Amino acid sequence: METVIPSPVEQEVRRLRALQKNGLHDQALAGAQALLRDWPENRDLLLIAAASLRHLARVPEALEVLARLERLQPSFSLMHQERGLCRVALKDAPGAIDALLRAVNINPALPMSWRMLEGVYRISGDVNNAAMAADHVATLAHLPPEVVAATALFSDGDLAPAEQMTRAFLLTHGDHPEAMRLLARIGLAHDVLDDAELLLESVLALAPDYRAARYDYADTLVKRHKYGLAREQVEQLLALEPRNPDYRILAATIAVGLGEHDKAIAFYRDMLADVPASSPQAADINLWLAHALKTIGRVSEAIDAYRAAAAARPDFGDAWWSLANLKTFHFDDAEMTRMRAEEAAPRTGAVDRYHLCFALGKALEDRDETEASWRYYERGNALKRAESRYRPQVIETNTAGQVAVCTRDFFLHREGWGDARSDPIFILGLPRAGSTLLEQILASHSLVEGTQELADIQRAVLDLQGRDPDLDNPRYPGVLEAMTAQDFAQAGTRYLDDTRVYRTGKPFFIDKMPNNFRHVGLIHLMLPNARIIDARREPMACSFSNLKQLFAQGQEFTYSIEDIARYYRTYLELMRHWDAALPGRVLRVHHEDVVADLEGSVRRMLAHCGLPFEPACLDFHKNTRSVRTPSSEQVRQPIFRDGLDQWKKYAAWLEPLKTALGDAVTRYRD
């Protein structure tokens, strides 16, 4: 195993901890304070300083250091544990219980926190909770110390040392269910889902009654979109604990994944009956309930549920943004006042704050308060971009690789490879380019199934990238050159098998993942007879629409003018390459053309897909199918022109965008 050399600050942290262990708290404090001048945000140094101050009976100062640490690391379990110990020193039992519970909820492998909770509960006369804490102490005492230590590291986000410690333990001690489960959870955190699934299968073979492992296994299957198998696992758990909230939440998530939204709604309503209306749990459950209601077009009920979520937690940015994201919803004056106050409050966390900013941007846009609206959009984007690790160079490197590898000759030498079935219709391009409208039109045809934005092509790419990919020198797309006809046929078959869960028997189905434009070559090699449609929108309108959209996940390129402009230009470059390398393979549909000539555009798309014309495609807004994208309410209305030029109201602030897009503003029609 590779030896990891600790950094200078890590060496100092070890030295200071040794001083603490020997009771030399004054020296440990002095050393930590000196080092904090150079590393003011180091969580270990701050924790050492706080613990040393507590041991020196300077508890108020220790709490001040912990408040500083919480602002930097709000989910650091040892910070909450140390605060609990400070509260014990102050004989503040309620404060101690609150802090220690926060610690063990983040990190259940904290023997000290459980022991202190047991003591405080007993002093408070709470016999039942004291017994519960004692059970946790006993459970941890029976686990190997290495597994407890690795679990603690994992819970606080220290994945690399947790994995190193767990693998070393398993190499020495062989199969151990808890250690194997921990390694699977580390794999989940790294998004290595196949390894996690295999590990958890092995754990359950060794310990079939291990409920936590069965729950993790079901959760892994959900992440792999294996909803049918996941349901089998959750049903076993619910048979044992029908009211367990975690099991019911996962069961509802599975129902949503399978498109069984009525079943998910029933789960959520049942859960709400078990929690107080003003609790944090009620806020989350109401949000999930509202999402499910919105998806199937029950908008008025969704609004009520979103409002209930915001009432349960007034700074719940996701609830406010979800209301704004209905597109057809308008806030009243009282709601505007509440949102402004919550966004401005110092206690509001960054995630809630940027959700509120996007919600206020949309609300003020609806009121034609354009400058104030832009300021909130601008602030929300800046906050979101600050937490993002997006690097445009990664996308541009991939694009260059696609152009170099996927030439016309490359495809000619592989003609006829892949799975020959023609079931999928891929709609791809940029988000907010009108793809949901095209999906709704085609899904209104009697032979076509509308599904959702499927992640299966993205997962195939991740498999081709391999473990620990070098983003600056990736294996994919170069690895395509070494793949055989059988490899591509198997990949195409796997795609069709894995997506069958979203289908009900119609001969064709839609995969509307926008990002698939980066993988047209792979799609062609896997599924040579699949139809592909490029949904394209005028660049200023498309880019502005992305800048004011807060996505639930992914699409990290949308949170700055520079990033979205670079991405749009890269998209044009790559689509132009696909047109040259695979002439006629992709049908380009401009959003503006669909608005101007709906019937002509519909007939053109149906002809490309080999489908007969059906009038229902013109009445797409009457289709009651579930729609999960931000445009869900817009595609339930007749087509309208209002959105085409919305960006022009913001033209005064979008000159940098026009400059960054350059000639894309004209050549997007080429």
C-alpha positions as a printed Julia matrix, in Angstrom:
670×3 Matrix{Float64}:
   0.0     0.0     0.0
   1.3     3.43   -0.93
   2.69    5.45    1.98
   1.07    8.85    2.35
   3.43   11.52    3.69
   1.54   13.96    5.93
   1.72   17.66    5.1
   3.47   20.07    7.5
   0.18   21.2     9.03
  -0.94   17.58    9.46
   2.32   16.85   11.29
   1.68   19.81   13.58
  -1.9    18.65   14.23
  -0.54   15.25   15.33
   1.98   16.93   17.65
  -0.72   19.1    19.24
  -3.02   16.14   19.73
  -0.19   14.34   21.53
   0.16   17.35   23.84
  -3.58   17.22   24.56
  -3.41   13.48   25.24
  -0.7    14.16   27.83
  -2.78   16.88   29.5
  -0.61   19.77   28.24
  -3.61   21.84   27.14
  -1.96   25.23   27.58
   0.83   24.23   25.19
  -1.64   22.7    22.73
  -3.71   25.9    22.76
  -0.69   28.13   22.21
   0.49   25.96   19.32
  -2.95   25.88   17.68
  -3.39   29.64   17.98
   0.03   30.25   16.42
  -0.7    27.94   13.49
  -4.17   29.41   12.93
  -2.52   32.66   11.87
  -1.31   30.85    8.74
  -4.19   28.34    8.43
  -7.2    30.25    9.82
  -9.76   27.84    8.35
  -8.14   24.54    9.34
 -10.86   22.59   11.12
  -8.47   20.38   13.11
  -6.6    23.36   14.54
  -9.86   25.09   15.48
 -11.11   21.93   17.17
  -7.85   21.56   19.12
  -8.1    25.17   20.23
 -11.7    24.74   21.38
 -11.01   21.5    23.27
  -7.95   23.0    24.95
  -9.96   26.05   26.05
 -12.62   23.76   27.54
 -10.02   21.78   29.47
  -8.59   25.07   30.74
 -12.1    26.02   31.99
 -12.41   28.82   29.42
 -15.68   27.46   28.07
 -17.21   30.71   26.69
 -14.06   31.23   24.6
 -14.26   27.61   23.44
 -17.85   28.16   22.28
 -16.75   31.24   20.3
 -14.13   29.15   18.48
 -16.75   26.47   17.79
 -19.12   29.07   16.35
 -16.33   30.11   13.99
 -15.73   26.46   13.08
 -19.44   25.87   12.45
 -19.53   28.68    9.9
 -16.76   26.89    8.0
 -17.78   23.25    8.58
 -21.44   23.03    9.67
 -21.54   19.24    9.24
 -18.36   18.42   11.16
 -19.51   15.91   13.77
 -16.58   16.45   16.16
 -17.42   20.16   16.3
 -20.93   19.31   17.51
 -19.5    16.78   19.96
 -17.12   19.35   21.4
 -19.99   21.84   21.75
 -21.93   19.15   23.63
 -18.99   18.66   25.99
 -18.86   22.42   26.57
 -22.58   22.42   27.38
 -22.02   19.56   29.83
 -19.31   21.63   31.5
 -21.81   24.49   31.81
 -24.42   22.06   33.24
 -26.72   22.94   30.32
 -28.46   19.58   29.8
 -30.84   20.63   26.94
 -27.98   22.33   25.08
 -25.73   19.31   25.6
 -28.38   16.88   24.32
 -29.07   19.02   21.25
 -25.39   19.3    20.32
 -24.58   15.64   20.99
 -27.59   14.46   18.99
 -26.44   16.61   16.09
 -23.03   14.94   16.36
 -24.33   11.34   16.29
 -26.87   12.09   13.57
 -23.94   13.1    11.34
 -21.58   10.44   12.64
 -23.07    7.49   14.56
 -19.58    6.13   15.31
 -18.83    8.54   18.19
 -18.56    6.52   21.42
 -17.83    9.67   23.46
 -21.03   11.38   22.27
 -23.16    8.32   23.02
 -21.62    7.92   26.49
 -22.21   11.57   27.3
 -25.78   11.35   25.98
 -26.42    8.32   28.18
 -25.18   10.25   31.23
 -27.1    13.44   30.49
 -30.31   11.54   29.75
 -30.0     9.65   33.07
 -29.42   12.87   35.02
 -32.45   14.35   33.25
 -34.6    11.34   34.19
 -35.09   10.21   30.58
 -34.67    6.47   31.11
 -35.75    5.35   27.62
 -33.33    7.59   25.73
 -30.57    6.73   28.22
 -31.09    3.05   27.38
 -31.04    3.86   23.65
 -27.7     5.67   24.03
 -26.33    2.79   26.11
 -27.26    0.36   23.32
 -25.22    2.43   20.86
 -22.27    2.45   23.28
 -22.47   -1.34   23.52
 -22.78   -1.75   19.73
 -19.68    0.35   19.09
 -17.79   -1.5    21.82
 -18.33   -4.78   19.98
 -17.02   -3.42   16.68
 -13.31   -3.51   15.8
 -11.68   -0.16   16.69
 -10.41    0.2    13.11
 -13.96    0.0    11.74
 -15.24    2.53   14.27
 -12.4     4.93   13.45
 -12.88    4.5     9.69
 -16.65    5.07   10.04
 -15.97    8.29   11.92
 -13.61    9.47    9.18
 -16.16    8.6     6.5
 -18.96   10.43    8.29
 -16.89   13.61    8.42
 -16.04   13.44    4.72
 -12.48   12.1     5.07
 -13.02    9.46    2.39
  -9.42    8.69    1.42
  -8.14    7.78    4.91
 -11.43    5.97    5.66
 -11.01    3.82    2.56
  -7.34    3.17    3.27
  -8.1     2.08    6.84
 -11.05   -0.1     5.8
  -9.18   -1.88    3.02
  -6.23   -2.53    5.33
  -8.58   -4.02    7.94
 -10.29   -6.3     5.38
  -6.95   -7.48    4.01
  -5.93   -8.49    7.52
  -9.2    -9.81    8.9
 -11.07  -11.1     5.84
 -14.8   -10.65    5.28
 -16.41   -8.51    7.95
 -19.99   -7.32    7.25
 -19.68   -3.89    8.86
 -16.33   -3.15    7.21
 -17.64   -4.35    3.83
 -20.73   -2.19    4.21
 -18.53    0.81    5.04
 -16.39    0.18    1.95
 -19.59    0.04   -0.13
 -20.74    3.37    1.34
 -17.37    4.88    0.46
 -17.88    3.54   -3.07
 -21.3     5.21   -3.17
 -19.73    8.49   -2.12
 -17.28    8.13   -5.04
 -20.16    7.15   -7.36
 -18.6     3.72   -7.94
 -22.03    2.13   -7.93
 -21.2    -1.28   -9.42
 -18.63   -2.06   -6.71
 -20.99   -0.86   -4.0
 -23.75   -3.09   -5.32
 -21.51   -6.18   -5.38
 -20.14   -5.47   -1.89
 -23.6    -5.07   -0.4
 -24.81   -8.27   -2.09
 -21.9   -10.03   -0.37
 -22.73   -8.44    2.98
 -26.33   -9.66    2.77
 -25.14  -13.15    1.83
 -23.09  -13.15    5.06
 -25.71  -11.37    7.2
 -29.19  -11.53    5.63
 -30.8    -9.9     8.7
 -28.54   -6.81    8.52
 -31.22   -4.17    7.89
 -28.89   -1.21    7.48
 -27.0    -3.07    4.75
 -30.27   -4.04    3.02
 -31.32   -0.39    3.09
 -27.96    0.66    1.59
 -28.35   -2.05   -1.05
 -31.82   -0.78   -1.99
 -30.5     2.78   -2.11
 -27.65    1.68   -4.39
 -30.1    -0.06   -6.71
 -32.14    3.16   -6.88
 -29.02    5.11   -7.83
 -28.41    2.54  -10.57
 -32.04    2.98  -11.71
 -32.77   -0.67  -10.91
 -36.09    0.27   -9.4
 -37.75   -3.14   -9.65
 -34.97   -4.86   -7.71
 -34.85   -1.98   -5.23
 -38.56   -2.36   -4.56
 -38.06   -6.04   -3.64
 -35.51   -5.01   -0.99
 -37.6    -2.19    0.46
 -40.69   -4.37    0.67
 -38.7    -6.78    2.87
 -37.72   -3.89    5.14
 -41.23   -2.44    5.3
 -42.61   -5.86    6.25
 -40.41   -5.65    9.37
 -40.89   -1.91   10.11
 -43.92   -0.52    8.25
 -43.65    2.94    9.81
 -39.88    3.39    9.42
 -39.54    6.84    7.77
 -36.33    6.03    5.89
 -37.88    2.93    4.35
 -41.04    4.79    3.36
 -39.06    7.66    1.82
 -37.05    5.18   -0.26
 -40.23    3.36   -1.28
 -41.7     6.67   -2.47
 -38.5     7.46   -4.38
 -38.76    4.1    -6.12
 -42.38    4.8    -7.03
 -41.34    8.14   -8.57
 -38.54    6.41  -10.48
 -41.04    3.95  -11.91
 -43.42    6.75  -12.84
 -45.97    5.6   -10.24
 -46.59    9.1    -8.96
 -49.98    8.36   -7.4
 -48.34    5.69   -5.27
 -45.55    8.11   -4.26
 -48.13   10.76   -3.34
 -49.91    8.24   -1.1
 -46.61    7.46    0.66
 -45.88   11.15    1.25
 -49.38   11.93    2.55
 -49.14    8.93    4.88
 -45.79   10.16    6.2
 -47.13   13.66    6.78
 -49.76   12.23    9.11
 -46.93   11.09   11.42
 -45.02   14.38   11.8
 -45.9    17.84   13.2
 -46.81   20.34   10.48
 -44.05   22.74   11.61
 -41.24   20.18   11.78
 -38.21   20.02    9.46
 -39.41   16.57    8.34
 -42.74   18.09    7.27
 -40.88   20.68    5.19
 -38.98   18.0     3.26
 -41.94   15.66    2.81
 -44.18   18.48    1.59
 -41.51   19.44   -0.94
 -41.3    15.88   -2.3
 -45.09   15.63   -2.33
 -45.33   18.87   -4.3
 -42.76   17.67   -6.85
 -44.8    14.52   -7.47
 -48.05   16.48   -7.77
 -46.45   18.95  -10.18
 -45.1    16.12  -12.34
 -48.6    14.79  -13.05
 -50.14   18.24  -13.55
 -51.98   18.64  -10.2
 -50.65   22.16   -9.93
 -53.01   23.71   -7.37
 -52.29   20.86   -4.94
 -48.56   21.22   -5.64
 -48.75   24.92   -4.78
 -50.44   24.11   -1.46
 -47.72   21.57   -0.64
 -44.88   23.92   -1.58
 -46.44   26.61    0.61
 -46.73   24.12    3.46
 -43.01   23.32    3.07
 -42.14   27.02    3.27
 -44.43   27.48    6.27
 -42.69   24.64    8.1
 -39.28   26.2     7.4
 -39.47   29.86    6.29
 -35.87   29.93    4.97
 -36.43   26.77    2.88
 -35.06   28.15   -0.36
 -35.92   25.04   -2.38
 -39.62   25.41   -1.53
 -39.66   29.06   -2.63
 -37.69   28.34   -5.8
 -39.94   25.39   -6.64
 -42.94   27.73   -6.54
 -41.15   30.18   -8.83
 -40.08   27.29  -11.06
 -43.7    26.47  -11.82
 -43.29   29.35  -14.33
 -47.05   30.06  -14.26
 -47.13   30.89  -10.5
 -47.03   34.46   -9.12
 -46.12   35.41   -5.54
 -48.26   37.75   -3.47
 -46.85   40.77   -1.61
 -46.62   38.97    1.72
 -44.61   36.14    0.17
 -42.29   38.62   -1.5
 -41.64   40.29    1.87
 -40.92   36.94    3.52
 -38.53   35.87    0.78
 -36.6    39.13    0.88
 -36.27   38.89    4.67
 -35.09   35.27    4.6
 -32.59   35.94    1.8
 -31.12   38.88    3.74
 -30.98   37.1     7.12
 -27.39   36.36    8.24
 -28.4    32.91    9.54
 -29.62   31.74    6.11
 -27.29   29.12    4.67
 -25.68   29.47    1.24
 -27.85   26.8    -0.42
 -31.09   28.35    0.82
 -29.81   31.81   -0.06
 -29.14   31.1    -3.73
 -32.44   29.27   -4.06
 -34.15   32.37   -2.66
 -32.17   34.59   -5.04
 -33.38   32.68   -8.09
 -36.94   32.68   -6.74
 -36.83   36.45   -6.18
 -35.31   36.97   -9.63
 -38.25   35.15  -11.22
 -40.82   36.87   -8.99
 -39.47   40.32   -9.81
 -39.25   39.44  -13.5
 -42.95   38.63  -13.42
 -43.55   42.1   -11.94
 -41.46   43.78  -14.65
 -38.96   45.01  -12.03
 -36.18   44.09  -14.4
 -33.13   45.64  -12.76
 -33.96   44.26   -9.3
 -34.7    40.89  -10.93
 -31.32   40.83  -12.67
 -29.5    41.67   -9.44
 -31.01   38.63   -7.74
 -30.27   36.37  -10.72
 -26.72   37.71  -10.74
 -26.3    37.13   -6.99
 -27.79   33.64   -7.16
 -25.5    32.65  -10.03
 -22.43   34.0    -8.23
 -23.27   32.05   -5.05
 -23.91   28.86   -6.99
 -20.8    29.22   -9.17
 -18.66   29.79   -6.06
 -19.48   26.28   -4.77
 -19.09   24.61   -8.17
 -16.04   22.71   -9.35
 -16.99   23.1   -12.99
 -14.02   23.41  -15.37
 -14.89   24.31  -18.98
 -11.59   22.82  -20.13
 -12.88   19.31  -19.35
 -15.76   19.69  -21.82
 -13.49   21.27  -24.42
 -10.92   18.47  -24.06
 -13.67   15.9   -24.58
 -14.91   17.77  -27.65
 -11.43   17.86  -29.16
 -11.15   14.12  -28.52
 -14.48   13.42  -30.21
 -13.43   15.4   -33.29
 -10.07   13.61  -33.45
 -11.38   10.07  -32.94
 -14.89   10.03  -34.41
 -14.11   10.82  -38.03
 -16.21    9.88  -41.05
 -13.76    7.1   -41.94
 -13.96    5.83  -38.34
 -17.72    5.38  -38.67
 -17.57    3.96  -42.21
 -15.28    1.18  -40.98
 -17.82    0.37  -38.23
 -20.99    0.57  -40.3
 -23.77   -1.69  -39.03
 -22.21   -2.24  -35.6
 -24.31   -2.14  -32.43
 -27.82   -3.29  -31.56
 -30.0    -2.87  -34.67
 -33.26   -2.11  -32.86
 -34.75    1.32  -33.57
 -36.71    1.85  -30.32
 -34.99    5.0   -28.93
 -35.55    8.58  -30.04
 -32.84   10.78  -28.55
 -33.64   14.48  -28.08
 -30.48   16.34  -27.14
 -28.87   19.77  -27.17
 -28.64   22.43  -24.49
 -31.04   22.7   -21.55
 -33.81   25.3   -21.99
 -33.64   24.91  -25.77
 -37.17   23.57  -26.25
 -36.45   19.86  -25.84
 -39.35   19.32  -23.42
 -41.73   20.75  -26.03
 -40.38   18.38  -28.68
 -40.67   15.47  -26.26
 -44.28   16.4   -25.44
 -45.13   16.6   -29.14
 -43.63   13.21  -29.96
 -44.96   11.58  -26.78
 -48.46   12.57  -27.91
 -48.09   10.05  -30.77
 -49.77    6.71  -30.16
 -46.58    4.76  -30.92
 -44.17    6.77  -28.76
 -43.45    6.55  -25.04
 -42.32    9.66  -23.19
 -39.92    8.78  -20.37
 -37.55   11.31  -18.79
 -33.96   12.53  -18.95
 -32.32    9.12  -18.74
 -28.79    8.82  -17.36
 -27.94    5.55  -19.1
 -25.67    7.0   -21.82
 -23.87    9.05  -19.16
 -23.31    5.87  -17.11
 -21.96    4.07  -20.17
 -19.48    6.91  -20.62
 -18.43    6.68  -16.96
 -17.77    2.96  -17.42
 -15.61    3.72  -20.45
 -13.72    6.41  -18.52
 -12.66    3.83  -15.94
 -11.79    4.34  -12.29
 -10.12    7.55  -11.15
 -10.3     9.19  -14.6
  -7.72   11.77  -15.59
  -9.99   14.6   -16.71
  -7.13   16.32  -18.53
  -6.2    13.18  -20.45
  -9.3    10.96  -20.42
  -9.61    7.4   -21.78
 -12.88    8.27  -23.49
 -13.43    8.85  -26.4
 -10.06    7.36  -27.4
 -11.1     3.99  -25.95
 -13.76    3.71  -28.69
 -11.03    2.81  -31.2
 -10.22   -0.42  -29.33
 -13.82   -1.57  -28.95
 -15.19   -4.41  -31.09
 -18.5    -4.86  -32.88
 -19.53   -7.18  -30.05
 -18.66   -4.54  -27.44
 -20.94   -1.98  -29.07
 -23.73   -4.52  -29.6
 -23.58   -5.47  -25.93
 -23.59   -1.81  -24.9
 -26.65   -1.13  -27.06
 -28.45   -4.18  -25.71
 -27.62   -3.16  -22.14
 -29.02    0.31  -22.77
 -32.28   -1.12  -24.11
 -32.54   -3.63  -21.26
 -31.83   -1.05  -18.55
 -34.33    1.47  -19.95
 -37.15   -1.07  -20.29
 -38.31   -0.21  -16.76
 -39.51    3.21  -18.04
 -41.63    1.73  -20.85
 -45.16    0.35  -21.05
 -45.0    -1.49  -24.34
 -45.07    1.16  -27.06
 -42.61    0.46  -29.91
 -40.66    3.73  -29.53
 -39.5     5.74  -26.52
 -37.79    9.08  -25.94
 -34.53    9.7   -24.07
 -34.41   13.45  -23.49
 -31.05   13.87  -21.74
 -29.69   17.14  -23.22
 -26.03   16.37  -22.48
 -26.11   13.38  -24.83
 -25.1    15.73  -27.66
 -21.55   15.12  -26.48
 -21.93   11.39  -27.2
 -23.69   11.18  -30.57
 -20.82    9.05  -31.87
 -21.19    6.53  -29.06
 -24.99    6.46  -29.5
 -24.55    5.79  -33.22
 -22.13    2.93  -32.58
 -24.36    1.38  -29.89
 -27.71    1.96  -31.59
 -27.2     2.63  -35.31
 -30.94    2.85  -36.04
 -31.96    5.1   -33.16
 -33.37    8.5   -34.18
 -31.53   11.61  -32.98
 -32.96   15.14  -32.8
 -30.95   18.23  -31.9
 -33.18   20.78  -30.14
 -31.61   24.18  -30.81
 -32.54   27.65  -29.64
 -31.22   31.1   -30.52
 -28.09   31.56  -28.35
 -29.0    34.77  -26.49
 -32.44   33.44  -25.56
 -31.1    29.99  -24.67
 -28.18   31.3   -22.63
 -30.3    33.8   -20.72
 -32.9    31.14  -19.97
 -30.14   28.98  -18.49
 -28.7    31.85  -16.45
 -32.02   32.32  -14.68
 -32.62   28.6   -14.11
 -31.46   26.82  -10.98
 -31.15   23.13  -11.84
 -31.78   20.38   -9.3
 -28.48   18.76  -10.27
 -25.81   18.96  -12.93
 -25.65   21.62  -15.67
 -22.88   23.41  -13.74
 -21.93   25.43  -16.82
 -25.08   27.57  -16.5
 -24.03   29.74  -13.55
 -21.85   32.33  -15.23
 -21.96   34.3   -18.47
 -18.48   33.15  -19.48
 -19.22   29.47  -18.82
 -22.55   29.34  -20.67
 -21.1    31.2   -23.67
 -18.11   28.83  -23.89
 -20.4    25.84  -23.55
 -22.76   27.04  -26.29
 -19.85   27.63  -28.66
 -18.43   24.18  -27.86
 -21.87   22.65  -28.5
 -22.02   24.3   -31.95
 -18.52   23.07  -32.76
 -19.31   19.48  -31.82
 -22.69   19.37  -33.57
 -21.06   20.73  -36.72
 -18.58   17.85  -36.45
 -21.36   15.25  -36.09
 -23.03   16.7   -39.2
 -19.8    16.18  -41.14
 -18.89   12.75  -39.72
 -22.45   11.35  -39.75
 -24.26   13.28  -42.5
 -28.04   13.19  -42.15
 -27.88   11.28  -38.86
 -29.13   14.14  -36.69
 -32.27   16.19  -37.38
 -31.88   19.79  -36.27
 -35.06   21.45  -34.97
 -34.95   25.15  -34.15
 -37.26   26.25  -31.36
 -38.16   29.42  -33.25
 -39.29   27.33  -36.24
 -41.54   25.2   -34.05
 -43.18   28.35  -32.68
 -43.59   29.86  -36.17
 -44.78   26.7   -37.96
 -45.93   24.0   -35.54
 -47.5    21.65  -38.07
 -44.59   21.84  -40.49
 -42.12   21.14  -37.7
 -44.2    18.26  -36.36
 -44.45   16.61  -39.78
 -40.7    17.0   -40.28
 -39.91   15.33  -36.94
 -42.36   12.49  -37.49
 -40.91   11.84  -40.95
 -37.41   11.69  -39.45
 -38.65    9.16  -36.89
 -40.45    7.08  -39.53
 -43.83    7.76  -37.92
 -47.16    8.57  -39.6
 -48.71   11.95  -38.9
 -51.24   12.08  -36.03
 -53.25   15.23  -35.15
 -52.68   14.53  -31.41
 -49.11   15.76  -31.87
 -50.49   19.23  -32.64
 -52.64   19.08  -29.5
 -49.64   18.15  -27.35
 -50.81   20.41  -24.51
 -53.76   18.07  -23.9
 -51.42   15.18  -23.09
 -51.63   14.43  -19.33
 -48.38   12.43  -19.12
 -45.96   13.18  -16.3
 -43.27   15.78  -17.09
 -40.31   16.3   -14.73
 -38.43   19.2   -16.3
 -38.72   22.93  -15.48
 -40.92   23.37  -18.55
 -43.59   20.99  -17.26
 -46.28   23.68  -16.94
 -45.41   25.44  -20.18
 -45.86   22.3   -22.31
 -49.34   21.84  -20.85
 -50.41   25.04  -22.61
 -50.79   25.83  -26.33
 -47.62   27.07  -27.98
 -46.83   30.74  -27.42
 -44.25   33.25  -28.61
 -43.73   35.15  -25.35
 -40.53   33.36  -24.39
 -38.66   34.03  -27.62
 -37.51   37.55  -26.79
 -37.61   37.64  -22.98
 -33.87   38.2   -22.87
 -34.21   41.57  -24.62
 -35.66   43.14  -21.45
 -32.29   42.34  -19.85
 -30.19   43.5   -22.8
 -28.5    46.23  -20.75
 -26.86   43.56  -18.57
 -26.28   40.96  -21.28
 -23.75   42.73  -23.48
 -20.94   40.63  -21.94
 -22.91   37.53  -22.95
 -23.3    38.72  -26.55
 -19.57   39.51  -26.69
 -18.63   36.11  -25.24
 -20.89   34.26  -27.7
 -19.2    36.04  -30.62
 -20.24   34.76  -34.04
 -22.39   32.04  -32.44
 -25.25   34.55  -32.46
 -25.39   34.2   -36.24
 -23.77   30.86  -37.14
 -26.07   28.83  -34.86
 -28.29   28.64  -37.98
 -25.54   27.22  -40.2
